[in-house]
Amino acid sequence: MRDDDDDAERPGRRSNDVDFRLGARLRQLRRLRRLSQTELGERIGVTYQQVQKYERGQNRLPARLLPRLVRVLGVHSDLLLAGLPDGEAGEGAEPPLLDEAEMAQLLSAFSTMRGADSRRRLLAIVRAFAEEAERTAHPDRAACGVPHAAERGW
């Protein structure tokens, strides 16, 4: 029986920049949770060597592992996939707007908040800061009708 974890070895399935970036995010989240590669591997059903390959971007992370990773790491799938381009690397990929470590810490902390009311209040504070920063950076937008962050549905 074939091992699906060796996707990077098959023609047309080689790892690329997206795999490297996803692996770096996986390593970052694993470390934030203070898990060793062995512990993470045991919890998601792969060897520590395979976790190393995923983190280095040497092998593609199989989609079937994403739900397990999200559960084990205690994060939303959006956090795991944040900052990855929709297509292949280089096709319309934009540089990240935030420091990835700060973004991961912020999203990890936010995802652990249990109270919906607390999350809504914190989100309102962050939106207010974002709107103020946008008004300061682009004072001419209000005059020309360009909507601010809150009007765009943030």
ABEGO torsion letter per residue (X at the ends): XBBAAAAAABBGABBBAAAAAAAAAAAAAAAAAGBBAAAAAAAAGBBAAAAAAAAAGABBBBAAAAAAAAAAAGBBAAAAABGBBABBBGBGBBBBABBAAAAAAAAAAAAABABAAAAAAAAAAAAAAAAAAAAAABAAAAAAGBBBAAAAGX
